[in-house]
Amino acid sequence: MTSGTGERADEQGAWSHGIRPYAPLCTLKPVAEGLWCVDGPVIEMKVGPITLPFPTRMVIIRLRSGGLWLWSPIAPTPELFAEVDALGPVEHLVSPNRLHYVSIAAWKARYARATAWASPGVRERARSQKLEAPFDADLADGAPEAWAGDIDQLIFRGSRYIEEVVFFHRGASTLLVADMVLALEHERVQPRLRWMLTLGGAMWPGQTPREVQLTTWGRKADARACYQRMLAWRPQRVVVGHGRSYLDEALPQLERAFGWLR
């Protein structure tokens, strides 16, 4: 993914690259106690010969230590930095998968003492794109001591295309998925793009992208086992990286989105 610039029009909810983002942008939006979402500018991703736009979203969690845990950091602004500073010290910058990392360098430059966490394959992805990726540590199939008391995690395995680390904040009963579920709303996507995004499985009510589904051939049992572990968390909310999150009736929505694993 390449970082978008985020025009002034985006902040007013206007169309950007064919998608209307979730304005207001680059500002904290409370979701639950100790958990905030921040919607960012539209970015573009190359899918074969085609470039498609996607809205961006990050999540901030305040850990019991008082430090801040940032998931999938978006392109920052001075105003966003100021809001984050008012919440507490930034301790962790988390890349959930190899496509969500581009803005971590900008956050690391601001918060040099924060630990930047690499997801599977992201270091190689950054090198192939010739982009800076100042990672300090690697995510595993289990939470590190730094946030084990607050957040559960697992590496969602099975796809040859991507392995994503999914997270569950126990205090807010909220599951975080970056690209394992896409849920772009029809009214926010211009008609010229809907057919391609529908074909890829990116439109509301949301599902695992077909590219991920197809690349689990021969490994579907691994994906199913990860899904069952994730479902056992019984989340009350699911925040997605791109599109409309499941902020109520999360379990039925999650079961439908992963119906391909039944």
Disulfide bonds with the S-S distance in Angstrom:
none
